[in-house]
Amino acid sequence: MTASRALRRALAALGVVAVALLLLLAARHVDWRVAWATARRADVMPCALGALCSVASLAAKGVRWWIMLRAVGARALGRAMRATFAGAALNALVVAQ
């Protein structure tokens, strides 16, 4: 393994650990009893419809990225979709967007 690859892996691992620690710190301030009680009382259909709309919106965004990136030689739709969903997930976790 080259030194640059090892450095990239170490930085990626450090990033994962940092995000996990930040999540644990944030989770300490959640009143979990209230959160679970609220989730149990939630109406399933609006929640499911919202989740479906969110996933469809992200999928459309991934396709748009793929269309734009094809102009510069990127041919893999799957890679564009994975990057779009990963970016959205990270954006949801990071406090300062």
ABEGO torsion letter per residue (X at the ends): XBAAAAAAAAAAAAAAAAAAAAAAAAAAABBAAAAAAAAAABBAAAAAAAAAAAAAAAAAAAAAAAAAAAAAGBABAAAAAAAAAAAAAAAAABABX
